[in-house]
Amino acid sequence: AELQPGQRIRNAAGGYGLVEGLQFVARPEVMYNLSVAEAHTYFVGAGQWLVHNGCDISITGDAKSKYGSYTITFKSGKRYHGKGPLSRAKQSTRYRSQQHNDEALRIQWTSSSSERQQRIDEAVRILSDDPNNTYNVINPPGLRHLFEDDIF
């Protein structure tokens, strides 16, 4: 996931730092996506900042669409379903991982044709899953569209 100015990050001592800015440098560098005992998070640098290698992202449809729905699968086996562009799915992954202290393993994102359709797609994802195995806590806004359109 990409860092953003204003984002809080944690260090090994349990404290937080604030990302003040980003500097992108274009040059070849060797990069590694490491896993140690299935862990993808590490403390790096002099400040011992917590970083995450990222999880597997599966994209179906137009990745640049502003409409979509997604499912995030976590290490615990629980899932979270949401709606919005791919950038929101990534943001939600960071937020939900921290909120539940549960490492994200995979994002499955699918584009939708409209705001209404993404609400329907999110509702179908939530209703198709075991409610005891998700982090979703409210009824999806698209639920009423399922009844209006006789989908459910």
N, CA, C and O atoms as a GROMACS GRO file, in nm:
protein
  608
    1ALA      N    1   0.084  -0.117   0.000
    1ALA     CA    2   0.000   0.000   0.000
    1ALA      C    3   0.089   0.124   0.000
    1ALA      O    4   0.199   0.122   0.056
    2GLU      N    5   0.043   0.227  -0.060
    2GLU     CA    6   0.121   0.349  -0.072
    2GLU      C    7   0.107   0.436   0.052
    2GLU      O    8  -0.002   0.450   0.108
    3LEU      N    9   0.218   0.495   0.095
    3LEU     CA   10   0.214   0.592   0.204
    3LEU      C   11   0.152   0.721   0.154
    3LEU      O   12   0.162   0.754   0.036
    4GLN      N   13   0.088   0.793   0.244
    4GLN     CA   14   0.027   0.921   0.211
    4GLN      C   15   0.068   1.023   0.316
    4GLN      O   16   0.074   0.988   0.434
    5PRO      N   17   0.096   1.149   0.278
    5PRO     CA   18   0.123   1.252   0.378
    5PRO      C   19   0.006   1.262   0.477
    5PRO      O   20  -0.110   1.259   0.437
    6GLY      N   21   0.040   1.273   0.605
    6GLY     CA   22  -0.062   1.279   0.708
    6GLY      C   23  -0.095   1.144   0.768
    6GLY      O   24  -0.160   1.137   0.873
    7GLN      N   25  -0.050   1.036   0.704
    7GLN     CA   26  -0.077   0.901   0.755
    7GLN      C   27   0.009   0.875   0.879
    7GLN      O   28   0.125   0.914   0.883
    8ARG      N   29  -0.049   0.808   0.978
    8ARG     CA   30   0.027   0.771   1.098
    8ARG      C   31   0.090   0.635   1.075
    8ARG      O   32   0.027   0.544   1.020
    9ILE      N   33   0.216   0.620   1.118
    9ILE     CA   34   0.283   0.490   1.112
    9ILE      C   35   0.338   0.457   1.249
    9ILE      O   36   0.372   0.546   1.327
   10ARG      N   37   0.348   0.329   1.277
   10ARG     CA   38   0.389   0.282   1.410
   10ARG      C   39   0.536   0.240   1.408
   10ARG      O   40   0.588   0.196   1.305
   11ASN      N   41   0.602   0.255   1.523
   11ASN     CA   42   0.739   0.206   1.535
   11ASN      C   43   0.745   0.090   1.633
   11ASN      O   44   0.645   0.055   1.696
   12ALA      N   45   0.864   0.029   1.647
   12ALA     CA   46   0.881  -0.090   1.729
   12ALA      C   47   0.850  -0.065   1.876
   12ALA      O   48   0.812  -0.157   1.948
   13ALA      N   49   0.867   0.059   1.922
   13ALA     CA   50   0.840   0.093   2.062
   13ALA      C   51   0.691   0.112   2.090
   13ALA      O   52   0.651   0.134   2.204
   14GLY      N   53   0.608   0.105   1.984
   14GLY     CA   54   0.464   0.123   2.001
   14GLY      C   55   0.418   0.265   1.980
   14GLY      O   56   0.298   0.294   1.988
   15GLY      N   57   0.512   0.356   1.954
   15GLY     CA   58   0.476   0.496   1.929
   15GLY      C   59   0.436   0.517   1.784
   15GLY      O   60   0.442   0.426   1.702
   16TYR      N   61   0.393   0.637   1.754
   16TYR     CA   62   0.350   0.671   1.619
   16TYR      C   63   0.430   0.787   1.564
   16TYR      O   64   0.478   0.873   1.639
   17GLY      N   65   0.445   0.789   1.434
   17GLY     CA   66   0.505   0.901   1.363
   17GLY      C   67   0.409   0.945   1.255
   17GLY      O   68   0.318   0.871   1.218
   18LEU      N   69   0.428   1.065   1.205
   18LEU     CA   70   0.341   1.120   1.102
   18LEU      C   71   0.421   1.134   0.973
   18LEU      O   72   0.530   1.191   0.973
   19VAL      N   73   0.367   1.082   0.863
   19VAL     CA   74   0.432   1.098   0.733
   19VAL      C   75   0.414   1.243   0.692
   19VAL      O   76   0.302   1.289   0.671
   20GLU      N   77   0.525   1.315   0.682
   20GLU     CA   78   0.520   1.458   0.649
   20GLU      C   79   0.524   1.483   0.500
   20GLU      O   80   0.472   1.584   0.453
   21GLY      N   81   0.583   1.395   0.426
   21GLY     CA   82   0.593   1.412   0.281
   21GLY      C   83   0.655   1.289   0.218
   21GLY      O   84   0.706   1.201   0.287
   22LEU      N   85   0.650   1.284   0.087
   22LEU     CA   86   0.706   1.173   0.012
   22LEU      C   87   0.800   1.227  -0.094
   22LEU      O   88   0.777   1.335  -0.150
   23GLN      N   89   0.903   1.153  -0.122
   23GLN     CA   90   0.994   1.189  -0.230
   23GLN      C   91   1.014   1.064  -0.314
   23GLN      O   92   1.062   0.962  -0.265
   24PHE      N   93   0.977   1.073  -0.442
   24PHE     CA   94   0.993   0.962  -0.533
   24PHE      C   95   1.123   0.980  -0.610
   24PHE      O   96   1.146   1.085  -0.670
   25VAL      N   97   1.206   0.878  -0.608
   25VAL     CA   98   1.334   0.881  -0.676
   25VAL      C   99   1.334   0.770  -0.780
   25VAL      O  100   1.316   0.653  -0.747
   26ALA      N  101   1.353   0.807  -0.906
   26ALA     CA  102   1.353   0.708  -1.015
   26ALA      C  103   1.496   0.659  -1.036
   26ALA      O  104   1.579   0.728  -1.095
   27ARG      N  105   1.523   0.538  -0.987
   27ARG     CA  106   1.653   0.475  -1.011
   27ARG      C  107   1.635   0.325  -0.987
   27ARG      O  108   1.549   0.285  -0.909
   28PRO      N  109   1.714   0.244  -1.054
   28PRO     CA  110   1.702   0.099  -1.034
   28PRO      C  111   1.743   0.060  -0.892
   28PRO      O  112   1.846   0.105  -0.842
   29GLU      N  113   1.665  -0.022  -0.830
   29GLU     CA  114   1.695  -0.075  -0.697
   29GLU      C  115   1.650  -0.220  -0.692
   29GLU      O  116   1.549  -0.255  -0.753
   30VAL      N  117   1.723  -0.302  -0.624
   30VAL     CA  118   1.681  -0.439  -0.601
   30VAL      C  119   1.579  -0.439  -0.488
   30VAL      O  120   1.604  -0.382  -0.382
   31MET      N  121   1.464  -0.501  -0.511
   31MET     CA  122   1.358  -0.507  -0.411
   31MET      C  123   1.326  -0.653  -0.381
   31MET      O  124   1.335  -0.739  -0.469
   32TYR      N  125   1.288  -0.679  -0.259
   32TYR     CA  126   1.254  -0.814  -0.218
   32TYR      C  127   1.117  -0.812  -0.150
   32TYR      O  128   1.088  -0.722  -0.071
   33ASN      N  129   1.036  -0.910  -0.180
   33ASN     CA  130   0.910  -0.929  -0.110
   33ASN      C  131   0.930  -1.048  -0.017
   33ASN      O  132   0.919  -1.163  -0.060
   34LEU      N  133   0.960  -1.021   0.108
   34LEU     CA  134   1.000  -1.124   0.202
   34LEU      C  135   0.882  -1.179   0.280
   34LEU      O  136   0.784  -1.110   0.306
   35SER      N  137   0.894  -1.304   0.317
   35SER     CA  138   0.803  -1.367   0.412
   35SER      C  139   0.888  -1.448   0.507
   35SER      O  140   0.970  -1.529   0.464
   36VAL      N  141   0.871  -1.427   0.636
   36VAL     CA  142   0.940  -1.506   0.737
   36VAL      C  143   0.831  -1.566   0.823
   36VAL      O  144   0.757  -1.495   0.891
   37ALA      N  145   0.822  -1.698   0.820
   37ALA     CA  146   0.716  -1.768   0.894
   37ALA      C  147   0.580  -1.707   0.862
   37ALA      O  148   0.498  -1.686   0.951
   38GLU      N  149   0.557  -1.679   0.734
   38GLU     CA  150   0.432  -1.626   0.681
   38GLU      C  151   0.405  -1.481   0.722
   38GLU      O  152   0.296  -1.430   0.697
   39ALA      N  153   0.502  -1.414   0.786
   39ALA     CA  154   0.485  -1.273   0.824
   39ALA      C  155   0.531  -1.184   0.710
   39ALA      O  156   0.633  -1.211   0.647
   40HIS      N  157   0.457  -1.078   0.685
   40HIS     CA  158   0.491  -0.982   0.581
   40HIS      C  159   0.519  -0.844   0.639
   40HIS      O  160   0.532  -0.747   0.564
   41THR      N  161   0.528  -0.834   0.770
   41THR     CA  162   0.552  -0.704   0.834
   41THR      C  163   0.688  -0.705   0.903
   41THR      O  164   0.730  -0.806   0.959
   42TYR      N  165   0.755  -0.589   0.898
   42TYR     CA  166   0.890  -0.577   0.951
   42TYR      C  167   0.911  -0.438   1.008
   42TYR      O  168   0.839  -0.344   0.971
   43PHE      N  169   1.008  -0.424   1.097
   43PHE     CA  170   1.051  -0.293   1.145
   43PHE      C  171   1.179  -0.257   1.070
   43PHE      O  172   1.274  -0.335   1.067
   44VAL      N  173   1.182  -0.137   1.010
   44VAL     CA  174   1.297  -0.098   0.927
   44VAL      C  175   1.346   0.041   0.963
   44VAL      O  176   1.273   0.122   1.022
   45GLY      N  177   1.472   0.069   0.926
   45GLY     CA  178   1.529   0.202   0.940
   45GLY      C  179   1.570   0.234   1.082
   45GLY      O  180   1.545   0.158   1.176
   46ALA      N  181   1.634   0.350   1.097
   46ALA     CA  182   1.682   0.396   1.227
   46ALA      C  183   1.568   0.415   1.326
   46ALA      O  184   1.585   0.395   1.446
   47GLY      N  185   1.450   0.455   1.277
   47GLY     CA  186   1.334   0.475   1.363
   47GLY      C  187   1.256   0.349   1.391
   47GLY      O  188   1.157   0.351   1.464
   48GLN      N  189   1.301   0.236   1.331
   48GLN     CA  190   1.233   0.107   1.346
   48GLN      C  191   1.084   0.119   1.314
   48GLN      O  192   0.999   0.085   1.396
   49TRP      N  193   1.054   0.167   1.193
   49TRP     CA  194   0.916   0.186   1.148
   49TRP      C  195   0.858   0.055   1.096
   49TRP      O  196   0.926  -0.021   1.028
   50LEU      N  197   0.733   0.031   1.130
   50LEU     CA  198   0.664  -0.090   1.087
   50LEU      C  199   0.624  -0.076   0.941
   50LEU      O  200   0.557   0.020   0.903
   51VAL      N  201   0.664  -0.173   0.859
   51VAL     CA  202   0.627  -0.172   0.717
   51VAL      C  203   0.563  -0.306   0.682
   51VAL      O  204   0.581  -0.405   0.753
   52HIS      N  205   0.491  -0.306   0.574
   52HIS     CA  206   0.421  -0.426   0.527
   52HIS      C  207   0.451  -0.442   0.379
   52HIS      O  208   0.441  -0.347   0.302
   53ASN      N  209   0.487  -0.564   0.340
   53ASN     CA  210   0.519  -0.590   0.200
   53ASN      C  211   0.399  -0.577   0.108
   53ASN      O  212   0.417  -0.562  -0.013
   54GLY      N  213   0.283  -0.582   0.160
   54GLY     CA  214   0.164  -0.576   0.075
   54GLY      C  215   0.105  -0.714   0.059
   54GLY      O  216   0.170  -0.815   0.086
   55CYS      N  217  -0.017  -0.716   0.015
   55CYS     CA  218  -0.084  -0.844  -0.002
   55CYS      C  219  -0.116  -0.864  -0.150
   55CYS      O  220  -0.098  -0.773  -0.231
   56ASP      N  221  -0.163  -0.981  -0.181
   56ASP     CA  222  -0.201  -1.015  -0.318
   56ASP      C  223  -0.325  -0.934  -0.356
   56ASP      O  224  -0.422  -0.929  -0.281
   57ILE      N  225  -0.321  -0.871  -0.473
   57ILE     CA  226  -0.436  -0.794  -0.522
   57ILE      C  227  -0.484  -0.854  -0.652
   57ILE      O  228  -0.408  -0.865  -0.748
   58SER      N  229  -0.611  -0.893  -0.655
   58SER     CA  230  -0.674  -0.948  -0.775
   58SER      C  231  -0.771  -0.843  -0.828
   58SER      O  232  -0.860  -0.797  -0.757
   59ILE      N  233  -0.754  -0.804  -0.955
   59ILE     CA  234  -0.838  -0.701  -1.016
   59ILE      C  235  -0.916  -0.761  -1.131
   59ILE      O  236  -0.859  -0.825  -1.220
   60THR      N  237  -1.047  -0.739  -1.130
   60THR     CA  238  -1.132  -0.781  -1.241
   60THR      C  239  -1.199  -0.657  -1.297
   60THR      O  240  -1.264  -0.582  -1.223
   61GLY      N  241  -1.183  -0.634  -1.427
   61GLY     CA  242  -1.243  -0.516  -1.490
   61GLY      C  243  -1.144  -0.403  -1.502
   61GLY      O  244  -1.023  -0.425  -1.504
   62ASP      N  245  -1.196  -0.281  -1.510
   62ASP     CA  246  -1.116  -0.160  -1.531
   62ASP      C  247  -1.062  -0.108  -1.398
   62ASP      O  248  -1.138  -0.053  -1.318
   63ALA      N  249  -0.932  -0.124  -1.375
   63ALA     CA  250  -0.871  -0.083  -1.248
   63ALA      C  251  -0.880   0.067  -1.225
   63ALA      O  252  -0.863   0.113  -1.111
   64LYS      N  253  -0.905   0.146  -1.330
   64LYS     CA  254  -0.913   0.291  -1.316
   64LYS      C  255  -1.056   0.340  -1.290
   64LYS      O  256  -1.079   0.460  -1.272
   65SER      N  257  -1.151   0.247  -1.287
   65SER     CA  258  -1.291   0.284  -1.264
   65SER      C  259  -1.308   0.343  -1.124
   65SER      O  260  -1.243   0.300  -1.029
   66LYS      N  261  -1.395   0.444  -1.114
   66LYS     CA  262  -1.422   0.500  -0.981
   66LYS      C  263  -1.529   0.420  -0.907
   66LYS      O  264  -1.560   0.449  -0.792
   67TYR      N  265  -1.584   0.320  -0.974
   67TYR     CA  266  -1.685   0.234  -0.911
   67TYR      C  267  -1.634   0.091  -0.903
   67TYR      O  268  -1.574   0.040  -0.997
   68GLY      N  269  -1.658   0.028  -0.790
   68GLY     CA  270  -1.617  -0.111  -0.775
   68GLY      C  271  -1.660  -0.165  -0.640
   68GLY      O  272  -1.709  -0.092  -0.554
   69SER      N  273  -1.639  -0.294  -0.621
   69SER     CA  274  -1.663  -0.358  -0.492
   69SER      C  275  -1.544  -0.448  -0.464
   69SER      O  276  -1.473  -0.490  -0.556
   70TYR      N  277  -1.522  -0.478  -0.336
   70TYR     CA  278  -1.403  -0.556  -0.302
   70TYR      C  279  -1.426  -0.641  -0.178
   70TYR      O  280  -1.514  -0.615  -0.096
   71THR      N  281  -1.343  -0.744  -0.169
   71THR     CA  282  -1.338  -0.830  -0.051
   71THR      C  283  -1.193  -0.836  -0.007
   71THR      O  284  -1.103  -0.865  -0.087
   72ILE      N  285  -1.169  -0.810   0.120
   72ILE     CA  286  -1.036  -0.822   0.180
   72ILE      C  287  -1.038  -0.948   0.266
   72ILE      O  288  -1.125  -0.963   0.352
   73THR      N  289  -0.942  -1.036   0.245
   73THR     CA  290  -0.930  -1.157   0.326
   73THR      C  291  -0.812  -1.140   0.421
   73THR      O  292  -0.702  -1.101   0.379
   74PHE      N  293  -0.834  -1.170   0.548
   74PHE     CA  294  -0.733  -1.151   0.652
   74PHE      C  295  -0.676  -1.284   0.698
   74PHE      O  296  -0.732  -1.390   0.673
   75LYS      N  297  -0.563  -1.276   0.766
   75LYS     CA  298  -0.493  -1.394   0.814
   75LYS      C  299  -0.581  -1.480   0.904
   75LYS      O  300  -0.570  -1.603   0.902
   76SER      N  301  -0.669  -1.418   0.981
   76SER     CA  302  -0.760  -1.491   1.070
   76SER      C  303  -0.864  -1.572   0.994
   76SER      O  304  -0.931  -1.657   1.052
   77GLY      N  305  -0.878  -1.544   0.863
   77GLY     CA  306  -0.982  -1.608   0.784
   77GLY      C  307  -1.104  -1.520   0.767
   77GLY      O  308  -1.190  -1.547   0.682
   78LYS      N  309  -1.113  -1.415   0.846
   78LYS     CA  310  -1.226  -1.322   0.833
   78LYS      C  311  -1.210  -1.238   0.707
   78LYS      O  312  -1.101  -1.225   0.652
   79ARG      N  313  -1.321  -1.182   0.663
   79ARG     CA  314  -1.323  -1.097   0.543
   79ARG      C  315  -1.394  -0.965   0.574
   79ARG      O  316  -1.471  -0.954   0.669
   80TYR      N  317  -1.364  -0.866   0.491
   80TYR     CA  318  -1.436  -0.739   0.495
   80TYR      C  319  -1.475  -0.707   0.351
   80TYR      O  320  -1.393  -0.717   0.260
   81HIS      N  321  -1.601  -0.668   0.331
   81HIS     CA  322  -1.652  -0.634   0.198
   81HIS      C  323  -1.682  -0.485   0.194
   81HIS      O  324  -1.736  -0.428   0.289
   82GLY      N  325  -1.647  -0.422   0.083
   82GLY     CA  326  -1.670  -0.279   0.070
   82GLY      C  327  -1.696  -0.239  -0.074
   82GLY      O  328  -1.702  -0.324  -0.163
   83LYS      N  329  -1.711  -0.109  -0.095
   83LYS     CA  330  -1.737  -0.056  -0.229
   83LYS      C  331  -1.650   0.067  -0.251
   83LYS      O  332  -1.611   0.135  -0.156
   84GLY      N  333  -1.622   0.096  -0.376
   84GLY     CA  334  -1.543   0.213  -0.410
   84GLY      C  335  -1.430   0.177  -0.504
   84GLY      O  336  -1.414   0.061  -0.542
   85PRO      N  337  -1.352   0.276  -0.542
   85PRO     CA  338  -1.242   0.252  -0.636
   85PRO      C  339  -1.132   0.166  -0.571
   85PRO      O  340  -1.132   0.145  -0.450
   86LEU      N  341  -1.041   0.119  -0.652
   86LEU     CA  342  -0.931   0.036  -0.603
   86LEU      C  343  -0.852   0.108  -0.493
   86LEU      O  344  -0.807   0.044  -0.398
   87SER      N  345  -0.835   0.239  -0.507
   87SER     CA  346  -0.761   0.315  -0.404
   87SER      C  347  -0.832   0.306  -0.268
   87SER      O  348  -0.766   0.301  -0.165
   88ARG      N  349  -0.965   0.305  -0.269
   88ARG     CA  350  -1.039   0.293  -0.143
   88ARG      C  351  -1.021   0.152  -0.085
   88ARG      O  352  -1.012   0.137   0.037
   89ALA      N  353  -1.017   0.051  -0.171
   89ALA     CA  354  -0.995  -0.085  -0.123
   89ALA      C  355  -0.860  -0.095  -0.052
   89ALA      O  356  -0.849  -0.160   0.053
   90LYS      N  357  -0.758  -0.031  -0.108
   90LYS     CA  358  -0.625  -0.032  -0.046
   90LYS      C  359  -0.626   0.044   0.087
   90LYS      O  360  -0.567  -0.001   0.186
   91GLN      N  361  -0.694   0.158   0.089
   91GLN     CA  362  -0.703   0.238   0.212
   91GLN      C  363  -0.779   0.160   0.319
   91GLN      O  364  -0.740   0.159   0.436
   92SER      N  365  -0.887   0.095   0.279
   92SER     CA  366  -0.967   0.016   0.372
   92SER      C  367  -0.885  -0.101   0.426
   92SER      O  368  -0.900  -0.139   0.543
   93THR      N  369  -0.800  -0.158   0.342
   93THR     CA  370  -0.714  -0.269   0.386
   93THR      C  371  -0.622  -0.224   0.499
   93THR      O  372  -0.609  -0.293   0.600
   94ARG      N  373  -0.559  -0.109   0.482
   94ARG     CA  374  -0.471  -0.057   0.587
   94ARG      C  375  -0.550  -0.031   0.715
   94ARG      O  376  -0.508  -0.069   0.824
   95TYR      N  377  -0.665   0.035   0.701
   95TYR     CA  378  -0.746   0.072   0.817
   95TYR      C  379  -0.796  -0.052   0.892
   95TYR      O  380  -0.781  -0.062   1.014
   96ARG      N  381  -0.855  -0.147   0.818
   96ARG     CA  382  -0.912  -0.266   0.883
   96ARG      C  383  -0.803  -0.353   0.945
   96ARG      O  384  -0.825  -0.412   1.050
   97SER      N  385  -0.687  -0.361   0.882
   97SER     CA  386  -0.576  -0.439   0.939
   97SER      C  387  -0.535  -0.383   1.074
   97SER      O  388  -0.514  -0.458   1.170
   98GLN      N  389  -0.524  -0.250   1.082
   98GLN     CA  390  -0.489  -0.187   1.209
   98GLN      C  391  -0.602  -0.197   1.310
   98GLN      O  392  -0.580  -0.226   1.428
   99GLN      N  393  -0.724  -0.175   1.264
   99GLN     CA  394  -0.840  -0.176   1.353
   99GLN      C  395  -0.856  -0.312   1.423
   99GLN      O  396  -0.887  -0.317   1.542
  100HIS      N  397  -0.834  -0.420   1.349
  100HIS     CA  398  -0.858  -0.554   1.402
  100HIS      C  399  -0.729  -0.629   1.434
  100HIS      O  400  -0.733  -0.745   1.474
  101ASN      N  401  -0.613  -0.561   1.417
  101ASN     CA  402  -0.484  -0.626   1.438
  101ASN      C  403  -0.479  -0.760   1.366
  101ASN      O  404  -0.444  -0.862   1.425
  102ASP      N  405  -0.514  -0.759   1.239
  102ASP     CA  406  -0.526  -0.880   1.157
  102ASP      C  407  -0.464  -0.850   1.021
  102ASP      O  408  -0.510  -0.762   0.949
  103GLU      N  409  -0.362  -0.922   0.986
  103GLU     CA  410  -0.288  -0.898   0.862
  103GLU      C  411  -0.374  -0.931   0.739
  103GLU      O  412  -0.435  -1.037   0.733
  104ALA      N  413  -0.377  -0.841   0.645
  104ALA     CA  414  -0.449  -0.864   0.519
  104ALA      C  415  -0.365  -0.952   0.429
  104ALA      O  416  -0.245  -0.931   0.413
  105LEU      N  417  -0.428  -1.052   0.370
  105LEU     CA  418  -0.358  -1.143   0.279
  105LEU      C  419  -0.392  -1.116   0.133
  105LEU      O  420  -0.309  -1.135   0.045
  106ARG      N  421  -0.517  -1.073   0.108
  106ARG     CA  422  -0.561  -1.062  -0.031
  106ARG      C  423  -0.673  -0.959  -0.044
  106ARG      O  424  -0.759  -0.946   0.044
  107ILE      N  425  -0.671  -0.887  -0.156
  107ILE     CA  426  -0.781  -0.798  -0.194
  107ILE      C  427  -0.834  -0.849  -0.327
  107ILE      O  428  -0.758  -0.869  -0.422
  108GLN      N  429  -0.964  -0.870  -0.334
  108GLN     CA  430  -1.029  -0.906  -0.460
  108GLN      C  431  -1.121  -0.789  -0.496
  108GLN      O  432  -1.221  -0.766  -0.429
  109TRP      N  433  -1.085  -0.716  -0.602
  109TRP     CA  434  -1.158  -0.596  -0.642
  109TRP      C  435  -1.215  -0.616  -0.782
  109TRP      O  436  -1.147  -0.667  -0.871
  110THR      N  437  -1.341  -0.574  -0.801
  110THR     CA  438  -1.408  -0.584  -0.931
  110THR      C  439  -1.473  -0.450  -0.963
  110THR      O  440  -1.541  -0.392  -0.879
  111SER      N  441  -1.451  -0.402  -1.084
  111SER     CA  442  -1.512  -0.274  -1.123
  111SER      C  443  -1.663  -0.291  -1.139
  111SER      O  444  -1.712  -0.400  -1.167
  112SER      N  445  -1.735  -0.182  -1.122
  112SER     CA  446  -1.880  -0.177  -1.139
  112SER      C  447  -1.913  -0.066  -1.238
  112SER      O  448  -1.831   0.023  -1.261
  113SER      N  449  -2.032  -0.072  -1.295
  113SER     CA  450  -2.070   0.024  -1.401
  113SER      C  451  -2.121   0.157  -1.347
  113SER      O  452  -2.125   0.255  -1.422
  114SER      N  453  -2.162   0.163  -1.220
  114SER     CA  454  -2.220   0.286  -1.165
  114SER      C  455  -2.216   0.283  -1.013
  114SER      O  456  -2.183   0.181  -0.952
  115GLU      N  457  -2.249   0.397  -0.952
  115GLU     CA  458  -2.259   0.406  -0.806
  115GLU      C  459  -2.362   0.306  -0.754
  115GLU      O  460  -2.337   0.234  -0.657
  116ARG      N  461  -2.477   0.303  -0.818
  116ARG     CA  462  -2.584   0.211  -0.777
  116ARG      C  463  -2.538   0.065  -0.787
  116ARG      O  464  -2.561  -0.015  -0.696
  117GLN      N  465  -2.472   0.032  -0.899
  117GLN     CA  466  -2.428  -0.106  -0.920
  117GLN      C  467  -2.323  -0.147  -0.818
  117GLN      O  468  -2.322  -0.262  -0.773
  118GLN      N  469  -2.233  -0.055  -0.782
  118GLN     CA  470  -2.130  -0.091  -0.683
  118GLN      C  471  -2.196  -0.118  -0.548
  118GLN      O  472  -2.148  -0.203  -0.472
  119ARG      N  473  -2.304  -0.047  -0.516
  119ARG     CA  474  -2.376  -0.073  -0.391
  119ARG      C  475  -2.441  -0.211  -0.394
  119ARG      O  476  -2.439  -0.284  -0.295
  120ILE      N  477  -2.498  -0.246  -0.509
  120ILE     CA  478  -2.558  -0.378  -0.524
  120ILE      C  479  -2.450  -0.486  -0.512
  120ILE      O  480  -2.469  -0.586  -0.442
  121ASP      N  481  -2.338  -0.466  -0.581
  121ASP     CA  482  -2.230  -0.564  -0.579
  121ASP      C  483  -2.175  -0.585  -0.438
  121ASP      O  484  -2.147  -0.698  -0.398
  122GLU      N  485  -2.161  -0.476  -0.362
  122GLU     CA  486  -2.115  -0.487  -0.224
  122GLU      C  487  -2.216  -0.565  -0.141
  122GLU      O  488  -2.179  -0.652  -0.063
  123ALA      N  489  -2.345  -0.535  -0.158
  123ALA     CA  490  -2.450  -0.604  -0.081
  123ALA      C  491  -2.450  -0.753  -0.110
  123ALA      O  492  -2.465  -0.835  -0.019
  124VAL      N  493  -2.432  -0.789  -0.237
  124VAL     CA  494  -2.429  -0.931  -0.274
  124VAL      C  495  -2.309  -1.000  -0.208
  124VAL      O  496  -2.322  -1.111  -0.158
  125ARG      N  497  -2.195  -0.934  -0.208
  125ARG     CA  498  -2.077  -0.992  -0.142
  125ARG      C  499  -2.105  -1.017   0.007
  125ARG      O  500  -2.074  -1.124   0.059
  126ILE      N  501  -2.163  -0.918   0.074
  126ILE     CA  502  -2.189  -0.930   0.218
  126ILE      C  503  -2.291  -1.039   0.246
  126ILE      O  504  -2.272  -1.122   0.335
  127LEU      N  505  -2.400  -1.039   0.171
  127LEU     CA  506  -2.507  -1.136   0.195
  127LEU      C  507  -2.468  -1.278   0.157
  127LEU      O  508  -2.527  -1.374   0.206
  128SER      N  509  -2.368  -1.291   0.069
  128SER     CA  510  -2.322  -1.424   0.026
  128SER      C  511  -2.222  -1.485   0.124
  128SER      O  512  -2.186  -1.602   0.111
  129ASP      N  513  -2.179  -1.409   0.221
  129ASP     CA  514  -2.077  -1.455   0.315
  129ASP      C  515  -2.140  -1.492   0.449
  129ASP      O  516  -2.252  -1.451   0.480
  130ASP      N  517  -2.068  -1.570   0.527
  130ASP     CA  518  -2.110  -1.605   0.662
  130ASP      C  519  -2.096  -1.481   0.751
  130ASP      O  520  -1.985  -1.431   0.768
  131PRO      N  521  -2.205  -1.429   0.808
  131PRO     CA  522  -2.197  -1.306   0.888
  131PRO      C  523  -2.106  -1.319   1.010
  131PRO      O  524  -2.059  -1.218   1.062
  132ASN      N  525  -2.081  -1.440   1.056
  132ASN     CA  526  -1.991  -1.461   1.169
  132ASN      C  527  -1.844  -1.458   1.128
  132ASN      O  528  -1.755  -1.463   1.213
  133ASN      N  529  -1.820  -1.451   0.997
  133ASN     CA  530  -1.682  -1.456   0.948
  133ASN      C  531  -1.641  -1.327   0.877
  133ASN      O  532  -1.547  -1.327   0.798
  134THR      N  533  -1.712  -1.216   0.905
  134THR     CA  534  -1.677  -1.089   0.842
  134THR      C  535  -1.660  -0.981   0.948
  134THR      O  536  -1.707  -0.993   1.061
  135TYR      N  537  -1.591  -0.875   0.908
  135TYR     CA  538  -1.577  -0.758   0.993
  135TYR      C  539  -1.684  -0.654   0.962
  135TYR      O  540  -1.687  -0.548   1.025
  136ASN      N  541  -1.772  -0.682   0.868
  136ASN     CA  542  -1.881  -0.589   0.837
  136ASN      C  543  -1.981  -0.590   0.953
  136ASN      O  544  -2.018  -0.696   1.002
  137VAL      N  545  -2.024  -0.470   0.995
  137VAL     CA  546  -2.112  -0.463   1.111
  137VAL      C  547  -2.246  -0.395   1.082
  137VAL      O  548  -2.336  -0.397   1.166
  138ILE      N  549  -2.262  -0.336   0.964
  138ILE     CA  550  -2.389  -0.271   0.931
  138ILE      C  551  -2.444  -0.331   0.802
  138ILE      O  552  -2.371  -0.389   0.722
  139ASN      N  553  -2.574  -0.316   0.784
  139ASN     CA  554  -2.635  -0.360   0.659
  139ASN      C  555  -2.584  -0.272   0.545
  139ASN      O  556  -2.573  -0.151   0.560
  140PRO      N  557  -2.555  -0.332   0.432
  140PRO     CA  558  -2.502  -0.254   0.319
  140PRO      C  559  -2.607  -0.159   0.262
  140PRO      O  560  -2.725  -0.193   0.258
  141PRO      N  561  -2.564  -0.040   0.217
  141PRO     CA  562  -2.658   0.056   0.159
  141PRO      C  563  -2.730   0.001   0.036
  141PRO      O  564  -2.842   0.042   0.005
  142GLY      N  565  -2.666  -0.092  -0.034
  142GLY     CA  566  -2.726  -0.147  -0.156
  142GLY      C  567  -2.835  -0.250  -0.132
  142GLY      O  568  -2.897  -0.297  -0.227
  143LEU      N  569  -2.859  -0.284  -0.005
  143LEU     CA  570  -2.960  -0.385   0.027
  143LEU      C  571  -3.097  -0.347  -0.028
  143LEU      O  572  -3.168  -0.432  -0.082
  144ARG      N  573  -3.134  -0.221  -0.016
  144ARG     CA  574  -3.266  -0.178  -0.066
  144ARG      C  575  -3.275  -0.192  -0.218
  144ARG      O  576  -3.383  -0.219  -0.271
  145HIS      N  577  -3.163  -0.172  -0.288
  145HIS     CA  578  -3.164  -0.186  -0.435
  145HIS      C  579  -3.191  -0.331  -0.475
  145HIS      O  580  -3.255  -0.356  -0.578
  146LEU      N  581  -3.144  -0.426  -0.394
  146LEU     CA  582  -3.169  -0.567  -0.424
  146LEU      C  583  -3.318  -0.597  -0.421
  146LEU      O  584  -3.368  -0.672  -0.505
  147PHE      N  585  -3.389  -0.538  -0.325
  147PHE     CA  586  -3.533  -0.559  -0.316
  147PHE      C  587  -3.608  -0.481  -0.425
  147PHE      O  588  -3.703  -0.531  -0.484
  148GLU      N  589  -3.564  -0.358  -0.450
  148GLU     CA  590  -3.627  -0.276  -0.555
  148GLU      C  591  -3.616  -0.342  -0.692
  148GLU      O  592  -3.710  -0.336  -0.773
  149ASP      N  593  -3.502  -0.405  -0.718
  149ASP     CA  594  -3.478  -0.466  -0.849
  149ASP      C  595  -3.514  -0.614  -0.853
  149ASP      O  596  -3.486  -0.682  -0.952
  150ASP      N  597  -3.577  -0.665  -0.746
  150ASP     CA  598  -3.612  -0.807  -0.735
  150ASP      C  599  -3.493  -0.900  -0.758
  150ASP      O  600  -3.507  -1.005  -0.820
  151ILE      N  601  -3.377  -0.860  -0.708
  151ILE     CA  602  -3.258  -0.944  -0.720
  151ILE      C  603  -3.252  -1.041  -0.604
  151ILE      O  604  -3.198  -1.151  -0.616
  152PHE      N  605  -3.308  -0.998  -0.491
  152PHE     CA  606  -3.297  -1.078  -0.368
  152PHE      C  607  -3.430  -1.138  -0.334
  152PHE      O  608  -3.442  -1.209  -0.234
   0.00000   0.00000   0.00000
